[in-house]
């Protein structure tokens, strides 16, 4: 299992990064992205902490942990500067908090993240044709999520992504221990979103390619 989206006590998760990584390893994970919520008020502190703790965890070589961020509830006009800052500070993985149906995310957020070429657009909600075409062009992956609430638009996201050739990944958006899943559950989430087994194989390939890209 490769999961690029999780949170720790550095933002609003329930676990220390080290415990989250250990639990993920026992669950069968080979790689985990720790992508705590950030905006302009905490990005420097959060990235600094994640870089240090992920480096320590990776020395054990039991699981690959990627230090990243989920840019969250940022005004669209501020997103380009925040994406650049996250990468400049050393975040290896940049996720954009998309226009989920569960929260009042400002319209234009999806478009801004896609234009800035984030690695993954998380729980993007009712994505449009224009957003899909741009995501395919900019190699931005759409997230199919196992998280309750955010997952209600999985079917629409999957249908649109497949229609317009947008790559997908299955992530958990883990906040608590029970959010972690195994590979079989990830497959079932994809199938539940209307995808078929061959689509899930592509999802696994997308995850592996992204992992190699951000680990190089």
N, C-alpha and C positions, 0 to 999 in steps of 0.2 A: 504494500500500500504506500503510495506517495500522496501526501496531503499538503497542500501549500497554504492552508488558511487556518490559523489557530491563534488563541489569545491566552495570556498569562496574567499574573498579578501585576505585571508592568502596566497593564491597562485594566480591563474589566474581567479577565479570566479568574478562575478559582485556584490555579496551581502555580507554584514556582516553575520556571522554565525547566529546571533539572527534573522535577517530578513528572511534568508533562512529557518530556522526552522519554523517560523511563517507562511510563505507562504506554506510550505509543510503541516503543520497542517490543514490549510484552504482547501488545495487540497484533504485532506482525508488520509494523511499519518499517520501511527501509529509509524513508526520508520524510522530514516534517518541516514545513515552513512556520516559523513563529512570527506572526504579523500583527503585532499589537496596534490598537487604534492610536492614531496620531493626528494632530493638526499643528498649527503654528505655535501652540502653547507648550507642547511637550516633545516635539520631534527630536530635538537634539539629545535630551536626556534619555528618551526611550531607545533611540538607535544606538547610543553609546553603551547602554546596559546590555542590549541584545547582542551587539558585536562581541562584547567581553564574555558573556555567558555561553553563547553558541560556540565560540572558539574553545572554551573549556570543555564543553560537552563533546565536541568533535574530536578532541584528543583521545577520547576513549574508543573511538571508531566502532561503537556499537550501533549507532544510527547517525545518519547525516541530518544535521539540523541547520536550516537556512535562516539567517537573520533578515527580517523584512519588516514591512509596515503595511497597515491598511489605512490609507488616507481616508478620513471619515468626516462627512458633513462639512465639507469645505466649499465655499462659494465657487461656482464654476470659473469665475474670472481669476481666482487665486490658484486654481489647480495646476497650471503650467509651472508656476514658481515652486510649488510644493513638491511636485514630482522631481524637478531638477534638484531641489534641496535634499530630498530623500536619497537620491542616487549619489549626490556629492558627499553626503555624510557617511556613505558606505553601505546603505541598505542593499542587499543582494537581490531582493524580491520586492517589487512594488505592486500592491493591489489597490484598486480603486473601489470604494464603497459605492456600489451602483444604486440605481433607482428602484430599490426593493419596494414592493407594495405594502410592506409592514411598517414603514417609517416615512415621515414627510421629507423625502430627499428632494432638493431643489431641481426643477426641470433644467435640462442642459448638462447635468452632471455626467451622465453616460457619455455624451458626445465629447465633453472636455477630456475625460480620461482616455477615451479611445484616440483622440487626436494627439495626446501626449504619449501614446504608446506604452501605457502601463503593461505589466506582464499579464495580469488577469483582471477582468472586470467582475467583481463579486456580485452575486444575486442581482442581476441587472434588470429584473422586472419585465415590463412590457416593451422589450426592445423593438425598434422600428427597422424598416427596410434600409433606410439611410445609415443607421448605426451599424447594422450588420455588414453592409457593403464596405464601410470604412474599417470596421474591425478586421474583416478578411484581408483588406489591403495592408493594414498596419500590423498584422500578425498579433492582434490582441485576443487572448483566449477568453471565452465566456465560461463562467462557473455554473455547473449544475450542483446544487447544494443539498446536503442531507439535513441541514438545520431546519427545525420546525419553524413555520411561519414564512421564512424567506423562500422556502421550497414551493410555495403555492404557485409560483410562476414558472417552475421548471419545465412544464410541458410546452409553454409558449417559447421559452428560451431555446429549448432543444429543437423544436420545429423550425424556428427561424434560423438558428445556427446551421442546421443541416441544409436548409434550402439555399442559403447564401454562402456556404463554404467557410463558416467561422469555426475555428478549432475550439474544442471544449475540454474541460477537466472536471472531475468530481472532487469536491472539497467538503470539509465538515463544518468550517466556521466554529471550531471547538472552543467552548468557554468552560466546560466542566468535564470531569472524567468520563461521564456517560456519553458524551458527544463523539468520542473516538469510535471509528468503525473499522471493520476488516474489509478485505478486497471483495469478498462475496457480497457484503452489504452495499458496497460501492456499485457493484454490478447491478444489484437490484434497484438501487436509486436511479441508475441510468435507464434501465428497462421501464421503470415506473414513470419516467419522464417521456416515454414514447419512443425511446431509441431501441435498437436491436443489438444482438451480441457483436456484430461486426463494428458497430459504432463504438461499443465499449472498448474493443481492442484499439481503435483509433485514439480514444480518450487516454488509454494507458500509454500509447506511443507518444502522445502530446506531452503527457506528464514527464516521461523519461527524457524527451528532447529539451523541455524547459529546465529540468534538473541539470542536465549536462551543460546547458548554456549558462546558467547562473552559478555553476560550481567551477567553471573553467577559469 
